Amino acid sequence: MPNTKYIFVTGGVTSSLGKGIIAASLAKLLQSSGFSVTIQKLDPYINVDPGTLNPYEHGECFVTNDGAETDLDLGHYERFLNIPTSQANNVTTGRIYQTVINKERRGDYLGKTVQIIPHITNEIKRRIQILGETGDYDIVITEIGGTVGDIESLPYIESVRQLKWDLGKNNAIVIHLTLIPYLAAAKELKTKPTQHSVKELMQSGVSPDILVCRTEHHIGNEIKRKLALFCNVDKEAIIESIDAETIYDVPNLMLAEGLHKVVLNKLELTAEEKPILTKWNKFLNNYKNPENTVEIGLVGKYIELQDAYKSILEALDHAGAHNRIKVNIHPIHSENLNSGNADKKLKGLQGLIVAPGFGDRGIEGKIEAVRYVREHGIPFLGICLGMQMAVIEYARNILKLKNANSTEMNISTPHPVIDIMEDQKMVTNKGGTMRLGAWDCKLNKDSKAFEIYGEEMISERHRHRYEFNNDYLQKLKDAGLRPTGFNPKTGLVEIVEIATHPWFIGVQYHPEYKSTVLNPHPLFVAFVSACLENK
């Protein structure tokens, strides 16, 4: 009998119901009950990872310490559980097929016809169990992307069916997240879509053990009884998930519904302690009862889609709650920003973040935004591409290096103050070839960064191909743009500051990836605090 228990979370009726938040909330309750828990995401798309996807497709690409480019749901997992994820926590159909095809080419299946069953399903099952076999976790929660009934999800559902049989009763359960729509004209909640969704799941040989029902209105005992009868699920295993004010309310809502109790009962586990969310609720109280507000601009190229900058928005929420400050975010599209309208669009902001991104679209707007906040003494945080824009702006307007640029935007720029990394020059494949994952950074002790972090050596996550060009380091430093953080192995610049500015920091890395509910990132905490001082 295996030591690790498995929970599978599937979705029905419609996408975007919040499987990731439900999975993370359940994990939080189980973790608070004394269990060691991790969550993984299975994505049905054929991309090997989301690294080559436009943010408009799937939102931001989240990066782990070990350099995996993953689904943004892994960000939720880390923020809720306060523990890092890894390469093993995100699996795609592309990666599954790539592995199986590589084995076939090597001759591992010599003489066999390679098929969905058993070869693809066996690889899915192997990937699901990697985390459980480490011995580090009591419970592994696996979120299956997409919606039951999608063609691309079928191999995953079949793998779950097989695993439930392989592992035996009480070692694996299925939670099905579904929707109970409200028809305003009839003033009635309808269960039929859920019934059809469960029927679809059962036709694949999988019966849900627990139903979590997303709803705008309380569903009541009568609807729970009806769902139990027609979906073949215990009435106490019908869990209401009513629309919440914030995602941070969901663990408390699931606690009130007793989701963790039903799960532990079905897995035949006994909790050492009752889940007490003291620190979580302290954060929630601070978040909901701010003493001040600040207005912060977020300049980016993908602002139409909130998920494109999910980790940044969450990090600002964490920092805001820590400071008892409500952070009002003002998304500003960099394509629509220029010297003629910068004052109108940026006036009144107490701080500005220039966001990460790729490509030359909207670049001049980002550079203009940096110029405005530099000249007006407004707190500035540049992240990855945002830091690079700060370097370009300073080179153009202070050093007077005409047409200074990044070679990513202009390969023939006369002043490539940002240039492609030496080890990237021969790279032809785009996927998984950037500088990725956690890298060390050594801080100057007389810097604002050192004051913020409180230590000389830090580790932060990266995702980029272009870097500060050290050929221009001394010129920029002499002109007042101070490099204050360096990679100790390569000497590459990680952080730039302007000492004469109230608060001006650009970082090559992505601090937002490491911010969690219980450990807000110090850089965001300091930035939000500086914004309040500026107010």
C-alpha positions as CSV (number, residue, x, y, z in Angstrom):
1,M,0.0,0.0,0.0
2,P,1.5,3.4,-1.0
3,N,2.4,5.9,1.7
4,T,1.4,8.9,-0.5
5,K,-2.2,9.7,-1.1
6,Y,-3.4,11.3,-4.4
7,I,-6.1,13.8,-5.0
8,F,-7.2,14.6,-8.6
9,V,-9.0,17.9,-9.4
10,T,-11.0,17.9,-12.6
11,G,-13.3,20.6,-14.0
12,G,-16.6,20.5,-15.8
13,V,-19.3,22.7,-17.5
14,T,-16.9,25.5,-18.3
15,S,-13.2,26.5,-18.0
16,S,-11.9,29.2,-15.7
17,L,-13.9,28.0,-12.7
18,G,-10.8,28.2,-10.4
19,K,-9.5,24.6,-10.1
20,G,-6.1,26.1,-9.2
21,I,-7.5,28.2,-6.3
22,I,-9.6,25.2,-5.0
23,A,-6.6,22.9,-5.2
24,A,-4.4,25.5,-3.4
25,S,-7.1,26.2,-0.8
26,L,-7.5,22.5,0.0
27,A,-3.7,22.1,0.1
28,K,-3.5,25.0,2.6
29,L,-6.1,23.3,4.9
30,L,-4.4,20.0,4.7
31,Q,-1.0,21.6,5.3
32,S,-2.5,23.4,8.3
33,S,-3.8,20.0,9.6
34,G,-0.2,18.7,9.8
35,F,0.3,17.0,6.4
36,S,3.0,17.6,3.9
37,V,1.3,18.6,0.6
38,T,2.3,19.6,-2.9
39,I,0.3,20.4,-6.0
40,Q,1.0,19.6,-9.7
41,K,-0.7,20.8,-12.8
42,L,-1.3,18.7,-15.9
43,D,-1.8,20.8,-19.0
44,P,-3.4,19.2,-22.1
45,Y,-1.8,21.5,-24.7
46,I,0.9,20.2,-27.0
47,N,3.4,22.9,-26.2
48,V,6.3,21.3,-24.3
49,D,5.9,24.2,-21.7
50,P,4.2,27.6,-21.7
51,G,7.6,29.3,-22.3
52,T,7.0,30.0,-26.0
53,L,3.3,31.1,-25.5
54,N,2.2,34.7,-25.9
55,P,0.8,35.9,-22.5
56,Y,-2.6,36.6,-24.3
57,E,-2.9,32.8,-24.7
58,H,-2.4,31.5,-21.1
59,G,-1.4,34.5,-19.0
60,E,2.0,34.8,-17.5
61,C,4.7,32.1,-17.6
62,F,5.7,31.3,-14.0
63,V,9.3,30.2,-13.4
64,T,10.5,27.8,-10.6
65,N,13.8,27.7,-8.8
66,D,15.0,24.9,-11.0
67,G,14.3,26.8,-14.2
68,A,11.0,25.3,-15.3
69,E,8.8,27.6,-17.3
70,T,5.3,26.6,-16.0
71,D,1.6,27.4,-15.9
72,L,0.6,30.4,-13.8
73,D,-1.3,28.1,-11.4
74,L,2.0,27.1,-9.9
75,G,2.3,30.7,-8.7
76,H,-1.0,30.2,-6.8
77,Y,0.4,27.0,-5.3
78,E,3.5,28.6,-4.1
79,R,1.8,31.8,-2.8
80,F,-0.8,29.7,-0.8
81,L,1.6,27.0,0.5
82,N,4.7,29.1,1.0
83,I,6.9,26.3,-0.4
84,P,8.6,26.2,-3.8
85,T,7.5,24.1,-6.8
86,S,9.7,22.4,-9.4
87,Q,9.9,21.0,-12.9
88,A,7.9,18.0,-11.7
89,N,5.0,20.1,-10.7
90,N,3.9,21.0,-14.2
91,V,3.5,18.5,-17.1
92,T,2.1,19.1,-20.6
93,T,0.9,16.8,-23.3
94,G,3.8,18.1,-25.4
95,R,6.3,16.9,-22.8
96,I,4.5,13.5,-22.4
97,Y,4.6,12.9,-26.2
98,Q,8.2,14.1,-26.5
99,T,9.3,11.6,-23.9
100,V,7.4,8.7,-25.5
101,I,8.6,9.5,-29.0
102,N,12.2,9.9,-27.8
103,K,11.9,6.4,-26.2
104,E,10.5,5.0,-29.4
105,R,13.4,6.5,-31.4
106,R,15.9,5.0,-29.0
107,G,14.3,1.6,-29.5
108,D,12.8,1.2,-26.0
109,Y,9.6,-0.1,-27.5
110,L,11.3,-2.2,-30.1
111,G,8.8,-4.5,-31.8
112,K,5.8,-2.8,-30.2
113,T,3.2,-0.5,-31.7
114,V,3.3,2.7,-29.7
115,Q,-0.2,3.7,-28.6
116,I,-2.2,6.1,-26.4
117,I,-2.9,3.1,-24.1
118,P,-0.6,1.9,-22.6
119,H,2.3,4.1,-23.6
120,I,1.0,7.6,-23.3
121,T,-1.1,6.8,-20.2
122,N,1.8,5.0,-18.6
123,E,4.0,8.1,-19.0
124,I,1.3,10.3,-17.6
125,K,1.0,7.9,-14.6
126,R,4.7,8.0,-14.1
127,R,4.8,11.8,-14.1
128,I,1.9,12.0,-11.6
129,Q,3.7,9.7,-9.2
130,I,7.2,11.3,-9.4
131,L,6.5,13.7,-6.5
132,G,4.8,11.0,-4.4
133,E,7.8,8.7,-4.8
134,T,10.2,11.2,-3.3
135,G,8.9,10.4,0.1
136,D,8.6,14.1,0.9
137,Y,4.8,14.4,0.7
138,D,1.9,12.8,2.5
139,I,-0.5,14.0,-0.2
140,V,-0.1,15.0,-3.8
141,I,-2.9,17.1,-5.4
142,T,-3.0,16.9,-9.2
143,E,-5.0,19.5,-11.1
144,I,-6.0,18.4,-14.6
145,G,-6.3,21.4,-16.9
146,G,-9.1,22.0,-19.3
147,T,-12.7,20.7,-19.1
148,V,-14.0,17.1,-18.9
149,G,-15.2,16.2,-22.4
150,D,-12.3,17.9,-24.2
151,I,-10.6,15.5,-26.6
152,E,-7.2,16.5,-25.4
153,S,-8.1,15.7,-21.7
154,L,-9.1,12.1,-22.4
155,P,-5.7,10.5,-21.9
156,Y,-5.4,12.2,-18.5
157,I,-8.8,11.1,-17.4
158,E,-8.0,7.5,-18.5
159,S,-4.7,7.7,-16.5
160,V,-6.7,8.8,-13.4
161,R,-9.0,5.9,-13.9
162,Q,-6.1,3.5,-14.1
163,L,-4.3,5.0,-11.1
164,K,-7.4,4.8,-8.9
165,W,-7.4,1.1,-9.7
166,D,-3.6,0.7,-9.3
167,L,-3.4,2.5,-6.0
168,G,-6.5,1.0,-4.4
169,K,-9.4,2.3,-2.6
170,N,-8.8,5.2,-0.2
171,N,-5.4,6.0,-1.7
172,A,-6.7,8.2,-4.6
173,I,-9.9,10.3,-4.9
174,V,-11.3,12.6,-7.5
175,I,-12.7,16.1,-6.8
176,H,-14.8,17.5,-9.7
177,L,-15.3,21.2,-9.8
178,T,-18.4,22.2,-11.6
179,L,-20.8,25.2,-12.1
180,I,-24.3,25.7,-10.8
181,P,-25.6,28.5,-13.0
182,Y,-28.3,30.9,-11.8
183,L,-31.1,31.8,-14.3
184,A,-32.2,35.3,-13.4
185,A,-35.4,35.1,-15.4
186,A,-36.5,32.0,-13.5
187,K,-34.8,33.0,-10.3
188,E,-33.5,29.5,-10.1
189,L,-30.2,27.6,-9.7
190,K,-29.9,24.8,-12.3
191,T,-28.2,21.5,-11.6
192,K,-28.5,20.0,-15.1
193,P,-25.1,21.2,-16.4
194,T,-23.4,19.5,-13.4
195,Q,-25.4,16.3,-14.0
196,H,-24.2,16.2,-17.6
197,S,-20.6,17.0,-16.6
198,V,-20.6,14.2,-14.1
199,K,-22.2,11.8,-16.6
200,E,-19.4,12.8,-19.1
201,L,-16.8,12.0,-16.5
202,M,-18.4,8.7,-15.6
203,Q,-18.6,7.6,-19.2
204,S,-14.8,7.8,-19.1
205,G,-14.9,5.3,-16.2
206,V,-14.2,7.9,-13.4
207,S,-16.8,8.6,-10.7
208,P,-16.2,11.8,-8.7
209,D,-15.8,11.3,-4.9
210,I,-16.5,14.9,-4.1
211,L,-18.3,17.7,-6.0
212,V,-17.3,21.3,-5.5
213,C,-20.0,23.6,-6.9
214,R,-19.1,27.1,-8.0
215,T,-22.2,29.3,-7.6
216,E,-23.3,32.9,-7.3
217,H,-26.0,32.0,-4.7
218,H,-26.1,29.5,-1.7
219,I,-27.2,26.2,-3.1
220,G,-29.0,24.8,0.0
221,N,-29.8,21.3,1.2
222,E,-32.4,20.6,-1.5
223,I,-29.9,21.1,-4.3
224,K,-27.2,19.1,-2.5
225,R,-29.7,16.3,-2.1
226,K,-30.6,16.4,-5.7
227,L,-27.0,16.4,-6.8
228,A,-26.1,13.6,-4.5
229,L,-29.0,11.5,-6.0
230,F,-28.3,12.2,-9.7
231,C,-24.5,12.3,-9.5
232,N,-24.0,9.3,-7.2
233,V,-22.0,11.3,-4.7
234,D,-22.5,11.4,-0.9
235,K,-24.5,14.4,0.2
236,E,-21.8,15.5,2.7
237,A,-19.3,15.4,-0.2
238,I,-21.3,18.1,-2.1
239,I,-19.3,21.3,-1.3
240,E,-20.5,24.8,-2.0
241,S,-18.0,27.2,-3.5
242,I,-19.8,30.6,-3.6
243,D,-18.2,33.6,-5.3
244,A,-15.7,35.1,-3.0
245,E,-14.6,38.7,-2.5
246,T,-11.0,37.7,-3.0
247,I,-9.1,34.5,-3.8
248,Y,-7.7,34.7,-0.3
249,D,-11.2,34.1,1.2
250,V,-11.5,30.7,-0.4
251,P,-9.5,28.7,2.2
252,N,-11.8,30.0,4.9
253,L,-14.9,29.2,2.8
254,M,-13.6,25.7,2.2
255,L,-12.8,25.3,5.9
256,A,-16.4,26.3,6.8
257,E,-17.8,23.8,4.2
258,G,-15.6,21.1,5.7
259,L,-13.9,20.1,2.4
260,H,-10.7,19.0,4.2
261,K,-12.7,16.7,6.6
262,V,-14.5,15.0,3.7
263,V,-11.1,14.5,1.9
264,L,-9.4,13.1,5.0
265,N,-12.3,10.8,5.7
266,K,-12.3,9.4,2.1
267,L,-8.5,8.9,2.2
268,E,-8.7,7.3,5.7
269,L,-6.3,9.8,7.2
270,T,-6.4,11.3,10.7
271,A,-5.3,14.9,11.2
272,E,-2.9,15.7,14.0
273,E,-4.4,19.1,14.5
274,K,-7.3,21.2,13.3
275,P,-6.5,23.7,10.6
276,I,-5.9,27.1,12.2
277,L,-5.2,29.9,9.7
278,T,-4.0,32.5,12.2
279,K,-1.2,34.0,10.1
280,W,-3.4,33.7,6.9
281,N,-6.3,35.5,8.6
282,K,-3.9,38.2,9.9
283,F,-2.9,38.9,6.3
284,L,-6.5,38.8,5.2
285,N,-7.5,41.3,8.0
286,N,-4.7,43.7,7.0
287,Y,-5.7,43.3,3.3
288,K,-9.3,44.1,3.9
289,N,-8.7,46.9,6.5
290,P,-6.1,49.2,5.0
291,E,-5.1,52.4,6.8
292,N,-3.9,54.2,3.6
293,T,-4.1,53.9,-0.2
294,V,-1.6,54.4,-2.9
295,E,-2.0,54.8,-6.7
296,I,0.6,52.7,-8.6
297,G,0.9,52.6,-12.4
298,L,1.8,49.3,-14.2
299,V,3.2,50.0,-17.6
300,G,3.0,46.9,-19.9
301,K,2.2,45.5,-23.3
302,Y,-0.4,43.0,-22.2
303,I,-2.6,45.0,-19.8
304,E,-5.8,43.9,-21.5
305,L,-5.3,40.5,-19.8
306,Q,-4.9,40.7,-16.0
307,D,-3.3,37.2,-15.9
308,A,-0.4,38.4,-18.0
309,Y,1.0,40.1,-14.8
310,K,-0.6,37.9,-12.2
311,S,2.5,37.5,-10.0
312,I,3.2,41.2,-9.9
313,L,-0.4,42.0,-9.0
314,E,-0.3,39.4,-6.2
315,A,3.0,40.6,-4.9
316,L,1.6,44.1,-4.7
317,D,-1.4,42.8,-2.7
318,H,1.0,40.9,-0.3
319,A,3.1,44.1,0.1
320,G,0.1,46.3,0.5
321,A,-1.4,44.1,3.3
322,H,2.0,44.0,5.0
323,N,2.0,47.8,5.1
324,R,-1.8,48.1,5.8
325,I,-2.0,50.0,2.4
326,K,-4.6,49.4,-0.3
327,V,-2.7,49.4,-3.6
328,N,-4.8,50.7,-6.5
329,I,-3.3,49.5,-9.8
330,H,-3.6,51.7,-12.9
331,P,-2.8,49.6,-16.0
332,I,-1.1,51.7,-18.7
333,H,-0.6,50.4,-22.2
334,S,3.0,51.2,-23.3
335,E,1.9,51.4,-26.9
336,N,-0.3,54.3,-26.1
337,L,2.3,56.2,-24.1
338,N,4.5,59.0,-25.6
339,S,6.1,62.3,-24.7
340,G,3.0,64.2,-25.6
341,N,0.6,62.4,-23.2
342,A,3.0,61.1,-20.5
343,D,2.1,63.9,-18.1
344,K,-1.7,63.3,-18.6
345,K,-1.4,59.5,-18.2
346,L,1.1,59.4,-15.3
347,K,0.3,62.5,-13.3
348,G,-1.1,61.7,-9.8
349,L,0.6,58.3,-9.5
350,Q,2.6,57.7,-6.3
351,G,4.7,54.9,-7.9
352,L,5.3,53.2,-11.2
353,I,6.3,49.6,-12.3
354,V,7.6,49.0,-15.8
355,A,6.7,45.3,-16.4
356,P,8.6,42.5,-18.1
357,G,8.0,41.5,-21.7
358,F,9.6,40.5,-25.1
359,G,9.9,42.2,-28.5
360,D,10.0,45.8,-29.7
361,R,6.2,46.6,-29.5
362,G,5.5,49.3,-27.0
363,I,9.1,49.8,-26.1
364,E,9.3,53.6,-26.6
365,G,6.3,54.0,-24.3
366,K,8.1,52.1,-21.6
367,I,11.3,54.3,-22.1
368,E,9.1,57.4,-21.9
369,A,7.5,56.2,-18.6
370,V,11.0,55.7,-17.1
371,R,12.0,59.2,-18.1
372,Y,8.9,60.8,-16.6
373,V,9.3,59.1,-13.2
374,R,13.0,59.7,-13.1
375,E,12.6,63.4,-13.7
376,H,9.6,63.8,-11.4
377,G,11.1,61.8,-8.4
378,I,8.3,59.2,-8.5
379,P,9.3,55.8,-7.0
380,F,10.2,53.3,-9.7
381,L,10.6,49.6,-9.9
382,G,11.7,48.1,-13.2
383,I,11.5,44.4,-13.6
384,C,13.5,42.5,-16.2
385,L,12.7,44.3,-19.4
386,G,11.7,47.2,-17.2
387,M,15.2,47.4,-15.8
388,Q,16.6,47.3,-19.3
389,M,14.4,50.2,-20.4
390,A,15.8,52.2,-17.4
391,V,19.3,51.6,-18.7
392,I,18.4,52.6,-22.2
393,E,16.5,55.8,-21.0
394,Y,19.5,56.8,-18.9
395,A,22.0,56.2,-21.8
396,R,19.9,58.3,-24.2
397,N,18.9,61.2,-22.0
398,I,21.7,61.5,-19.5
399,L,24.8,60.1,-21.4
400,K,23.3,61.5,-24.7
401,L,24.1,58.3,-26.5
402,K,21.8,58.8,-29.5
403,N,19.7,55.7,-30.5
404,A,21.0,53.7,-27.6
405,N,19.0,50.5,-27.4
406,S,18.9,46.8,-26.9
407,T,20.0,44.5,-29.7
408,E,16.7,42.7,-29.1
409,M,14.9,45.8,-30.5
410,N,17.6,47.1,-32.9
411,I,20.4,44.7,-33.9
412,S,22.3,47.6,-35.5
413,T,22.0,50.1,-32.7
414,P,25.2,52.2,-32.4
415,H,25.1,51.9,-28.6
416,P,23.9,48.4,-27.5
417,V,23.7,49.2,-23.8
418,I,21.6,46.0,-23.5
419,D,23.0,43.0,-25.5
420,I,22.4,39.3,-25.9
421,M,24.3,37.1,-23.5
422,E,27.4,35.5,-24.9
423,D,26.2,32.0,-24.2
424,Q,22.9,32.8,-26.1
425,K,24.4,33.9,-29.4
426,M,24.5,30.4,-30.9
427,V,21.1,29.4,-29.6
428,T,18.5,28.7,-32.3
429,N,15.7,27.0,-30.4
430,K,13.5,29.4,-28.5
431,G,12.0,27.0,-26.0
432,G,13.7,26.6,-22.6
433,T,17.0,28.2,-23.7
434,M,16.9,31.5,-21.8
435,R,18.7,32.2,-18.5
436,L,16.1,30.5,-16.2
437,G,15.6,29.7,-12.6
438,A,17.4,30.8,-9.4
439,W,20.7,32.6,-9.6
440,D,22.8,34.3,-6.9
441,C,23.2,38.0,-6.7
442,K,25.8,39.9,-4.5
443,L,24.7,43.3,-3.3
444,N,26.8,46.4,-2.6
445,K,26.6,47.1,1.1
446,D,26.1,50.8,0.5
447,S,23.0,50.3,-1.7
448,K,19.3,50.6,-1.2
449,A,18.9,47.0,-2.3
450,F,21.2,45.9,0.6
451,E,19.2,48.0,3.0
452,I,16.0,46.3,1.7
453,Y,17.2,42.7,1.7
454,G,19.3,43.0,4.8
455,E,21.9,40.5,3.4
456,E,24.8,40.6,1.0
457,M,24.0,37.5,-1.0
458,I,20.5,36.8,-2.4
459,S,19.0,34.4,-4.8
460,E,16.3,35.4,-7.3
461,R,14.6,33.8,-10.3
462,H,15.4,34.8,-13.9
463,R,13.8,34.5,-17.3
464,H,15.6,36.5,-20.0
465,R,18.0,36.3,-22.9
466,Y,19.5,39.9,-23.0
467,E,21.5,41.6,-20.3
468,F,23.2,44.8,-19.2
469,N,26.2,45.3,-21.5
470,N,29.3,45.7,-19.2
471,D,31.1,47.7,-21.9
472,Y,29.0,50.6,-20.8
473,L,29.2,49.9,-17.1
474,Q,31.7,52.6,-16.1
475,K,30.1,55.3,-18.3
476,L,26.7,54.7,-16.8
477,K,28.1,54.5,-13.3
478,D,30.0,57.7,-13.7
479,A,26.8,59.4,-14.9
480,G,24.9,58.3,-11.8
481,L,23.2,55.0,-12.7
482,R,24.8,52.7,-10.1
483,P,25.0,49.0,-10.6
484,T,24.5,47.7,-7.1
485,G,23.9,43.9,-7.6
486,F,26.1,41.5,-9.6
487,N,26.0,37.8,-10.4
488,P,29.1,36.6,-8.5
489,K,30.1,34.1,-11.2
490,T,29.6,36.1,-14.4
491,G,29.9,39.7,-13.2
492,L,26.7,40.5,-15.0
493,V,24.7,43.4,-13.6
494,E,21.5,42.4,-11.8
495,I,20.4,45.7,-10.1
496,V,20.7,49.3,-11.0
497,E,19.8,52.3,-8.8
498,I,19.9,56.1,-8.9
499,A,21.2,57.3,-5.5
500,T,20.0,60.9,-6.1
501,H,16.4,59.7,-6.8
502,P,14.0,59.1,-3.8
503,W,13.4,55.4,-4.9
504,F,14.7,54.1,-8.2
505,I,15.5,50.4,-8.6
506,G,15.7,48.2,-11.7
507,V,16.2,44.5,-11.4
508,Q,17.1,42.0,-14.1
509,Y,15.4,39.2,-12.2
510,H,11.7,38.5,-11.3
511,P,11.1,39.2,-7.6
512,E,7.4,38.7,-8.0
513,Y,7.8,34.9,-8.4
514,K,9.0,34.6,-4.8
515,S,6.4,36.7,-3.0
516,T,3.9,34.7,-1.0
517,V,1.0,35.5,1.3
518,L,3.0,34.7,4.5
519,N,6.4,36.0,3.1
520,P,5.8,39.2,1.0
521,H,8.8,40.0,-1.1
522,P,11.0,42.7,0.6
523,L,11.5,44.7,-2.7
524,F,7.7,45.1,-3.1
525,V,7.2,45.8,0.6
526,A,9.8,48.6,0.4
527,F,8.4,49.9,-3.0
528,V,4.9,50.2,-1.7
529,S,6.1,51.9,1.5
530,A,8.1,54.4,-0.7
531,C,5.0,55.1,-2.7
532,L,3.1,56.0,0.5
533,E,5.9,58.3,1.5
534,N,5.8,59.9,-1.9
535,K,2.0,60.5,-1.4
